[in-house]
Amino acid sequence: MVTRAAIALANVWPRLRGWKFRAYVHPTHVVVTAAAGEGLALAERRVGLVWQMLVLARDA
């Protein structure tokens, strides 16, 4: 919930400036499932206070 609020707040500035850029939050399992459908697998995951980093790799 904190992450979604932070992203909503971060999107205010681009919206006010008329920029098309927006940040989005997606559930991790949705991203990993979509990536798997394209031949990628989760190689690493790091978690911070309000963020996650996923490393997705294709088997060689």
Buried (B, 14 or more C-beta within 10 A) or exposed (E): EEEEEBBEEEBEEEEEEEEEEEEEEEEEEEBBEEBEEEEBEBEEEEEEEEEEEBEBEEEE
